[in-house]
Amino acid sequence: MKFGKSRLVSAVGAMTVAGHLAVQTVGGYEGLKLYAYRDIIGVWTACYGETKGIKPGMKFSKATCDNMLVDSLVAHEQGMRKCLKDPDGIPIEIYIAELSLTYNIGAGPGSRGRDGFCGSSLPAKTNAKQWRAICDTLPSFNKAGGKVSRGLVNRRATERALCLKGLH
């Protein structure tokens, strides 16, 4: 898959340290299921939370899921970067925390009435380099289908902790 500038994958296609951190963070929270299933709000999902093109009855190998995760992370990163003035100037831990959120909520206006990362308050805070405010905002993205989800509360706490490491 061909993408624009990325902090996750080098120009030669090798995974960077940031890429490994993103895979570990997102993959750890999404979990791996090698078959299609309905997620908490009823969306057909597979692998590490993939929803695009997933239909009932689909099955995948771990290698396929791993490749889908990397491609999807880079695609979400590209969407996230579109609303940021200096994405390469963001401390890497904050960048990965925001990317994990973006992977979960989408980059921009999407389906089911979700605004995604670019429609939230985070790009303005990021562009203003309000690092602490970013970290403190992450926990507010804790709902699925309009209801607070324990899994999302836990995920946002992990993203916030990673984000806070970027304040050094």
C-alpha positions as CSV (number, residue, x, y, z in Angstrom):
1,M,0.0,0.0,0.0
2,K,1.4,3.4,-0.9
3,F,1.0,6.2,1.6
4,G,2.3,9.8,2.2
5,K,4.7,10.8,4.9
6,S,4.5,8.5,8.0
7,R,6.2,8.3,11.4
8,L,5.2,4.6,11.5
9,V,6.8,3.3,8.4
10,S,10.1,4.4,6.8
11,A,10.4,5.4,3.1
12,V,11.7,1.8,2.4
13,G,8.6,0.3,4.1
14,A,10.3,-0.8,7.3
15,M,8.5,-0.3,10.6
16,T,9.9,2.5,12.8
17,V,10.1,2.5,16.6
18,A,7.0,4.6,16.5
19,G,5.3,2.0,14.3
20,H,6.1,-0.7,16.8
21,L,4.8,1.4,19.6
22,A,1.6,2.1,17.7
23,V,1.1,-1.6,16.9
24,Q,1.7,-2.6,20.5
25,T,-0.7,0.1,21.8
26,V,-3.5,-0.3,19.4
27,G,-3.2,-4.1,18.9
28,G,-3.1,-4.6,22.6
29,Y,-6.4,-2.8,23.1
30,E,-8.2,-4.0,20.0
31,G,-7.4,-7.6,20.6
32,L,-7.1,-10.2,17.8
33,K,-10.0,-12.2,16.4
34,L,-9.4,-14.1,13.3
35,Y,-13.1,-14.1,12.3
36,A,-15.8,-11.5,11.7
37,Y,-17.9,-10.6,14.7
38,R,-20.2,-7.8,15.8
39,D,-18.5,-5.2,18.0
40,I,-20.1,-3.5,21.0
41,I,-22.3,-1.3,18.8
42,G,-23.1,-4.0,16.3
43,V,-20.6,-3.2,13.5
44,W,-19.0,-6.2,11.7
45,T,-15.4,-6.3,12.8
46,A,-12.4,-8.6,12.5
47,C,-8.7,-8.9,13.3
48,Y,-7.5,-5.9,15.4
49,G,-10.8,-4.0,15.2
50,E,-11.0,-3.7,11.4
51,T,-14.4,-2.7,10.1
52,K,-13.8,-1.7,6.5
53,G,-15.1,-4.4,4.1
54,I,-15.8,-6.9,6.9
55,K,-18.8,-9.2,6.4
56,P,-20.3,-12.1,8.3
57,G,-18.5,-15.4,7.9
58,M,-15.1,-13.9,7.0
59,K,-12.0,-15.6,8.4
60,F,-8.4,-14.4,8.4
61,S,-4.8,-15.6,9.2
62,K,-2.8,-13.8,11.9
63,A,-0.3,-12.7,9.2
64,T,-3.2,-11.1,7.2
65,C,-4.5,-9.4,10.3
66,D,-1.0,-8.1,11.2
67,N,-0.7,-6.6,7.7
68,M,-4.2,-5.1,7.9
69,L,-3.3,-3.5,11.2
70,V,-0.2,-1.8,9.9
71,D,-1.9,-0.6,6.7
72,S,-4.9,0.6,8.7
73,L,-2.7,2.4,11.2
74,V,-0.8,4.2,8.5
75,A,-4.1,5.1,6.7
76,H,-5.5,6.5,10.0
77,E,-2.2,8.3,10.6
78,Q,-2.6,10.0,7.1
79,G,-6.1,11.2,8.0
80,M,-4.9,12.5,11.4
81,R,-2.0,14.3,9.8
82,K,-4.3,16.2,7.5
83,C,-5.7,18.4,10.3
84,L,-2.3,18.9,12.1
85,K,0.0,21.8,11.2
86,D,3.3,20.1,12.4
87,P,2.6,16.4,12.9
88,D,6.3,15.6,13.0
89,G,6.9,18.2,15.8
90,I,4.5,16.3,18.2
91,P,6.3,14.4,20.9
92,I,6.1,10.7,19.8
93,E,4.2,9.5,22.9
94,I,1.5,12.1,22.4
95,Y,1.4,11.3,18.6
96,I,0.9,7.6,19.3
97,A,-1.8,8.3,21.9
98,E,-3.7,10.5,19.4
99,L,-3.2,7.9,16.7
100,S,-4.6,5.2,18.9
101,L,-7.7,7.4,19.5
102,T,-7.9,8.1,15.8
103,Y,-7.8,4.4,15.0
104,N,-10.7,3.9,17.4
105,I,-12.9,6.9,16.4
106,G,-11.8,7.6,12.9
107,A,-9.9,10.5,11.4
108,G,-12.7,12.7,10.1
109,P,-16.4,12.9,9.5
110,G,-17.6,9.4,9.4
111,S,-20.6,7.2,9.7
112,R,-22.9,6.8,12.6
113,G,-22.7,10.6,13.4
114,R,-19.1,10.5,14.6
115,D,-16.9,13.4,14.0
116,G,-13.6,11.6,14.4
117,F,-10.3,13.0,15.4
118,C,-10.3,16.0,13.0
119,G,-13.8,17.0,14.1
120,S,-12.8,17.0,17.8
121,S,-11.1,19.6,19.9
122,L,-7.8,17.8,19.8
123,P,-6.3,19.2,16.5
124,A,-6.7,22.8,17.8
125,K,-5.0,21.8,21.1
126,T,-2.3,19.9,19.2
127,N,-1.6,22.8,16.8
128,A,-1.4,25.1,19.8
129,K,1.1,22.7,21.4
130,Q,-1.2,22.3,24.5
131,W,0.3,18.9,25.3
132,R,-1.2,18.6,28.8
133,A,-4.7,19.6,27.6
134,I,-4.5,16.9,24.9
135,C,-3.7,14.2,27.6
136,D,-6.5,15.5,29.8
137,T,-9.0,15.4,26.9
138,L,-8.4,11.8,25.9
139,P,-10.5,10.2,28.7
140,S,-13.6,12.0,27.5
141,F,-13.7,9.7,24.4
142,N,-15.2,6.8,26.5
143,K,-18.5,6.1,24.9
144,A,-19.7,3.5,22.4
145,G,-23.2,3.8,21.2
146,G,-23.8,6.7,23.5
147,K,-22.9,4.7,26.6
148,V,-19.8,4.7,28.7
149,S,-17.8,1.6,28.0
150,R,-15.5,0.1,30.6
151,G,-13.1,-1.0,27.8
152,L,-12.9,2.5,26.4
153,V,-12.4,4.0,29.9
154,N,-9.4,1.6,30.3
155,R,-8.1,2.2,26.8
156,R,-8.2,6.0,27.3
157,A,-6.4,5.7,30.6
158,T,-3.6,3.8,28.9
159,E,-3.5,6.4,26.1
160,R,-3.5,9.2,28.6
161,A,-0.6,7.6,30.5
162,L,1.4,7.3,27.2
163,C,0.5,10.9,26.4
164,L,1.8,12.1,29.8
165,K,5.1,10.4,29.1
166,G,5.5,12.8,26.2
167,L,5.4,15.9,28.5
168,H,9.1,15.4,29.5
